[in-house]
Amino acid sequence: QVQLVESGGGLVQAGGSLRLSCAASGRTFSSSAMGWFRQAPGKEREFVSYMSRNGGITYYADSVKGRFTISRDNAKNTVYLQMNSLKPEDTAIYYCAARATSTSAYYTERAYDYWGQGTQVTVSS
């Protein structure tokens, strides 16, 4: 079992930055690939970023590539999402997720077995 708690969301002006954190409990964090997703009002949840268990492989949605950076600290059981050059269209609830046994593609929700409660990010124009 893995429990995930996101933090770091808030209100920021366009062009600004935020760093989201996702703290995991449980002994399986270091063996879990991690992902970030987001859901904007009236839209489906979408993939944002992925990091493999040892951090050696990362993927990003095209919409955030070059602006967002995923990282993890296995000693702290925490995964981060550094978000720079934020745009109003980045406004959404951001969720972190942990992959334990799923073999689905990393950019799908089915690839993840555990989810956090989400943290709101609002970017004003």
C-alpha positions in Angstrom: 0.0 0.0 0.0 1.1 3.5 -0.8 -0.6 6.7 0.4 0.1 9.9 -1.4 -0.3 13.5 -0.2 0.3 16.4 -2.6 1.2 19.9 -1.6 2.6 23.1 -3.0 -0.4 24.3 -5.1 -1.7 27.8 -5.1 -2.4 30.9 -7.1 0.4 32.3 -9.3 0.5 34.9 -12.1 1.3 33.8 -15.6 5.0 33.4 -16.1 5.5 32.4 -12.5 6.7 29.1 -10.9 5.4 26.6 -8.4 6.9 23.4 -7.1 4.5 20.6 -6.2 5.5 17.9 -3.8 4.0 14.5 -3.3 4.9 12.7 -0.1 4.4 8.9 0.0 4.0 6.6 2.9 4.7 2.9 2.7 7.8 1.0 2.1 7.3 0.5 -1.7 7.9 4.1 -2.8 11.4 3.4 -4.1 10.0 0.5 -6.2 7.2 2.5 -7.7 7.3 4.6 -10.9 5.5 7.9 -10.3 3.3 10.1 -12.4 1.7 13.5 -12.3 -1.7 14.1 -13.9 -4.0 17.1 -14.0 -7.7 17.8 -14.4 -9.0 21.2 -15.5 -12.6 22.2 -15.0 -14.9 20.5 -17.4 -12.1 18.3 -18.8 -10.8 14.8 -18.4 -7.8 14.1 -16.3 -4.7 14.2 -18.4 -1.1 12.9 -18.2 1.6 15.5 -17.3 4.8 13.7 -16.4 6.3 10.3 -15.5 9.4 9.2 -13.7 10.7 5.6 -13.5 11.6 4.0 -10.2 15.3 5.0 -10.2 14.7 8.3 -11.9 16.5 7.3 -15.0 13.5 7.6 -17.4 11.2 10.6 -17.6 8.4 11.6 -19.9 6.4 14.7 -20.4 3.2 15.8 -22.1 4.0 18.0 -25.1 2.1 20.8 -23.4 4.5 21.0 -20.5 7.8 19.9 -22.1 10.6 22.4 -21.5 8.6 24.1 -18.7 8.0 21.3 -16.1 10.5 19.0 -14.5 9.8 15.9 -12.5 12.2 14.6 -9.9 12.2 12.3 -6.9 14.0 11.8 -3.7 13.7 8.2 -2.6 15.3 8.9 0.7 12.5 11.3 1.5 9.8 9.2 -0.2 8.9 12.3 -2.2 8.3 13.2 -5.9 8.3 16.7 -7.1 7.0 18.7 -10.1 8.8 21.9 -10.7 6.6 24.1 -12.9 8.1 27.2 -14.6 6.7 29.7 -17.1 3.2 28.8 -16.0 0.3 29.7 -18.3 -3.4 30.1 -17.5 -4.1 26.9 -19.3 -2.0 25.1 -16.7 -4.8 25.8 -14.2 -6.0 22.5 -12.9 -6.1 20.1 -10.0 -2.8 18.2 -10.0 -2.6 14.6 -8.9 0.4 12.4 -8.2 0.1 8.7 -8.7 2.2 5.6 -8.0 2.6 2.6 -10.2 2.9 -0.7 -8.4 1.8 -3.7 -10.5 0.1 -2.2 -13.5 1.5 -2.8 -17.0 -0.6 -0.2 -18.8 1.1 2.6 -20.7 2.6 5.2 -18.5 0.4 8.0 -19.9 -2.8 6.3 -18.9 -4.6 6.5 -15.6 -4.8 2.7 -15.6 -1.0 2.6 -15.3 -1.2 3.7 -11.7 -2.5 1.9 -8.6 -2.5 4.7 -6.0 -3.5 8.3 -6.2 -3.3 11.4 -4.1 -6.2 13.7 -3.3 -4.9 16.5 -5.6 -3.7 20.0 -5.1 -5.2 23.1 -6.9 -3.0 25.2 -9.2 -4.5 28.4 -10.5 -2.6 30.6 -13.0 -3.9 34.1 -13.5 -3.4 36.1 -16.7 
